[in-house]
Amino acid sequence: MATSQALPELASVPWRQPTDARWLRRWARIWHAWTLLYTVPFICAGVGMIWLEPLATPVGLAALAHAWIIPELYAFRGASVVRPKQPRASAQAPGAARCAATAFPGEPVAQGLLGDLLGHDERELQRDTGLALERGALGIWLLGEGGALLVSPGGRRVHCFCVSAVDRELPPSDRIAHLLLALRVDEEGFATVANHAFAGAPWRVARRMPPRMRPALAAARQGAG
């Protein structure tokens, strides 16, 4: 996937360090350290209170709950980047939960064009889950309407990126196709322009994804393993 081309959007973020494999490994370690920093004090406090004073058990359990909830909130933030987006014009209208083909009249055509960019297995996976799988030098990507997941080689870490096409009125499949083409042009540039939202264990992100999308993450982990 590596090419000599660079995304023009890189000019809008000149202060950012290029997002390469080394950058991703460093940020994975930083997110892991942050998780420990948030959770270990609550765990120690909760266990200590229960051990020293059984009457403080409710407070101790609350501290343990905080140790679990905080990482889950970060994982929810990461998983949210690939959640389906409602069209801006109909988000508040009755029946806004209708299928994308109804909300976006051009979606069937856009779906066909996106399918032409994907292989057979990837095409079927995208139609079933809404996420397009793309293998890159940094790992295996899953592209949604407004974000992307990157499963690192080995399948032990997933990075969540918030990134979307400029025109948010495009049909969902067109948005995914724009991201896919940008990724193929310049993978590191794509990751640099995108906003890094979370890095952590795939199982934690999968728990916060819509059930329909979870098989895509499982397929990416299998391919990265």
Secondary structure as GFF3:
##gff-version 3
##sequence-region A 1 225
A	DSSP	three_ten_helix	8	12	.	.	.	ID=ss1
A	DSSP	alpha_helix	21	52	.	.	.	ID=ss2
A	DSSP	three_ten_helix	54	56	.	.	.	ID=ss3
A	DSSP	alpha_helix	57	79	.	.	.	ID=ss4
A	DSSP	three_ten_helix	80	82	.	.	.	ID=ss5
A	DSSP	three_ten_helix	88	90	.	.	.	ID=ss6
A	DSSP	alpha_helix	100	103	.	.	.	ID=ss7
A	DSSP	alpha_helix	107	117	.	.	.	ID=ss8
A	DSSP	alpha_helix	120	129	.	.	.	ID=ss9
A	DSSP	beta_strand	132	135	.	.	.	ID=ss10
A	DSSP	beta_strand	140	143	.	.	.	ID=ss11
A	DSSP	beta_strand	147	151	.	.	.	ID=ss12
A	DSSP	beta_strand	158	162	.	.	.	ID=ss13
A	DSSP	alpha_helix	172	185	.	.	.	ID=ss14
A	DSSP	alpha_helix	187	193	.	.	.	ID=ss15
A	DSSP	beta_strand	195	200	.	.	.	ID=ss16
A	DSSP	alpha_helix	202	208	.	.	.	ID=ss17
A	DSSP	three_ten_helix	211	213	.	.	.	ID=ss18
A	DSSP	alpha_helix	214	224	.	.	.	ID=ss19
###
